[in-house]
């Protein structure tokens, strides 16, 4: 299948994608408002937004589970309506909901899933996938007997049976413990390094920041940001430094008045500054020159959570 793909086309592209949910008794809800997203091949792409932003609607349109109202959506160049079969063959989707047949074992679930895609016995990768997601020991266990985390991994495994060039994961680590989460990310990173495009939605923003090279943020169906991860963080130039000092002080020295400072405790001084305007070494030298002995330093830079809150609040204020 992958040999038929147009390598010049992005992994996912939407143009003016809209979805309006109509109701006889209630007002219509516009879940997507002309969404334009271009996800390049080989990206580890984060799709972020608060609850109700339209992320699941976007994914369900790509998966063919929801009909778009207007606009276009393509996966590897295949339109999700006009080239429905090839579009669906091009993606593997891991939904939020755990959708498993309780009477199938893990191995049987993957074999049945492979059958849906018309894979021959020689093309099946059941054992390899079970091992990759850490379910080899539970291969013959019924899905109903698996823990929540194991069921989540089985959902990931099902999405990979046909070796799709694009994998979409909607909150894949919800309910998964730390060790299994790390194993899952290690496998997905290996897939990405081998060329698979990964699209991730998650509320664990520290995961998105660590894993994703590009991130889009949507709010109430509209795109508010889409850029490389570091580019999203760049405008937030703030940094904090918490300094624990040896001697207790009651007031902030006047020599530090040009900085934004807080005295959290008699021996804890919190300083806010902009990296582009201040040099941390000069700040520390200034404190030492005041005869203050520094015992410990903790720094905090702006992270994806700060950028997310800033962008979504700005979008909310414009509505």
Helices and strands as residue ranges (DSSP letters): G 2-4, E 12-21, E 29-39, E 44-48, H 55-63, E 70-75, E 78-79, H 84-89, E 91-94, H 106-116, G 121-123, H 126-132, G 136-138, G 143-145, H 148-159, E 166-170, H 178-193, E 197-201, H 205-211, E 214-219, E 222-228, H 229-234, E 238-245, G 254-256, E 260-265, E 268-274, H 280-289, E 294-301, H 304-318
